[in-house]
Each structure stands twice: as structure tokens, then as C-alpha cells.
Amino acid sequence: AMNVADIKPRITLSDTRPTARSIIRDVANKHDLMVKDILCKDRHRRIAWPRHEAFERLYRETHMSLPAIANIFDMDHTSVLYGIWAHRKRKMEGKVD
């Protein structure tokens, strides 16, 4: 007899998306910050700009929704949207790498 518990989860090797945690850790390390710095509410440029970079990478690389990203940072989804916009603008202007 077939039991529902015997059905193994399907593993798709094509889906190699990074985790939210690994992206935030990555951005923190790149900017010599701690994960808690990226997650805090500090609005100084040395923390806010990397946070915006994290928003952008989370949105692009994980395909998380704006509300899902906002939830991690305890913010409104519009703040995340602004951060993504601001990061992309700075990137285009050559202000960040």
C-alpha cells in the first residue's frame, strides 16, 4: 500500500537561488558590517546603502516579494521599493559597485 509519507520531496537542481540569510551575510561582509547592522534601523549612509543593496539582491536573486523582504527588516514594503530604486540609481551613476 502506498503511503503519503513515502513520497519523497522533489529536488530541482536548477533552483540554486541563495537564501535570504546568505545574501544579507554576504552584503554585511562586503561592507565590513555585521548582519545586525544591516537589519537595524540606522539611517546613516554606511549602513543604509548596504541595506538597500541587500534589498535589491533579495528582490533580484530570491524572487521574494516586497512585503516578504519588508517583513525581514520590519519595514513597510514601500521602504524596500525605495531602497531598491535608490540602489539601482546609485549603481547607474557609478556611486556604488
VEXDREN-2710 file (C-alpha; in Angstrom, 1 decimal):
% VEXDREN-2710
k/r/px/py/pz
1/ALA/0.0/0.0/0.0
2/MET/1.2/3.5/-0.9
3/ASN/1.5/5.9/2.0
4/VAL/1.7/9.7/1.6
5/ALA/4.7/9.7/3.9
6/ASP/6.6/7.6/1.3
7/ILE/6.5/10.3/-1.3
8/LYS/9.9/11.9/-1.4
9/PRO/10.1/15.7/-2.0
10/ARG/11.2/16.7/-5.5
11/ILE/14.6/18.2/-5.6
12/THR/15.2/20.5/-8.5
13/LEU/18.9/21.1/-9.1
14/SER/18.1/24.0/-11.4
15/ASP/16.9/26.1/-8.5
16/THR/20.2/27.3/-7.0
17/ARG/18.8/30.5/-5.5
18/PRO/20.7/31.8/-2.5
19/THR/18.9/32.1/0.8
20/ALA/17.9/35.5/2.3
21/ARG/20.2/34.8/5.2
22/SER/23.2/34.2/2.9
23/ILE/22.6/37.3/0.9
24/ILE/22.4/39.5/4.0
25/ARG/25.5/37.9/5.4
26/ASP/27.3/38.4/2.0
27/VAL/26.4/42.1/1.9
28/ALA/27.4/42.6/5.5
29/ASN/30.8/41.0/5.0
30/LYS/31.4/43.0/1.8
31/HIS/30.9/46.3/3.7
32/ASP/32.6/45.2/6.9
33/LEU/29.4/45.3/8.8
34/MET/27.6/42.7/11.0
35/VAL/24.2/41.2/10.0
36/LYS/22.6/43.0/12.9
37/ASP/23.8/46.3/11.4
38/ILE/22.1/45.6/8.1
39/LEU/18.9/44.6/9.9
40/CYS/18.8/47.6/12.2
41/LYS/17.0/50.9/11.6
42/ASP/20.2/53.1/11.4
43/ARG/19.8/55.6/8.5
44/HIS/23.4/56.6/8.2
45/ARG/24.8/56.1/4.7
46/ARG/27.4/53.5/5.8
47/ILE/24.5/51.2/6.9
48/ALA/21.6/52.4/4.8
49/TRP/23.3/52.0/1.4
50/PRO/24.4/48.4/2.1
51/ARG/20.9/47.7/3.4
52/HIS/19.5/49.0/0.1
53/GLU/21.9/46.7/-1.7
54/ALA/20.6/43.8/0.3
55/PHE/17.0/44.7/-0.6
56/GLU/18.0/44.8/-4.3
57/ARG/19.8/41.5/-4.2
58/LEU/17.0/39.8/-2.2
59/TYR/14.4/41.0/-4.7
60/ARG/16.5/40.0/-7.8
61/GLU/18.1/36.8/-6.6
62/THR/15.5/35.2/-4.5
63/HIS/12.3/36.5/-6.2
64/MET/10.9/37.3/-2.8
65/SER/8.0/39.8/-2.8
66/LEU/8.5/43.3/-1.5
67/PRO/6.3/42.5/1.6
68/ALA/8.3/39.4/2.3
69/ILE/11.6/41.4/2.2
70/ALA/10.0/44.2/4.3
71/ASN/9.0/41.6/6.9
72/ILE/12.6/40.6/7.4
73/PHE/13.6/44.2/8.1
74/ASP/10.4/45.1/10.0
75/MET/9.7/47.8/7.5
76/ASP/7.0/48.8/5.0
77/HIS/7.2/47.3/1.5
78/THR/7.4/50.9/0.1
79/SER/10.6/51.5/2.0
80/VAL/12.0/48.4/0.4
81/LEU/10.9/49.6/-3.0
82/TYR/12.5/52.9/-2.5
83/GLY/15.7/51.2/-1.3
84/ILE/15.9/49.1/-4.5
85/TRP/15.3/52.1/-6.6
86/ALA/17.9/54.2/-4.8
87/HIS/20.5/51.4/-5.0
88/ARG/19.9/50.9/-8.8
89/LYS/20.2/54.6/-9.3
90/ARG/23.5/54.8/-7.4
91/LYS/24.7/51.8/-9.4
92/MET/23.9/53.5/-12.7
93/GLU/25.6/56.7/-11.5
94/GLY/28.7/54.7/-10.6
95/LYS/28.4/55.7/-6.9
96/VAL/28.4/52.0/-5.7
97/ASP/29.8/48.8/-7.1
END
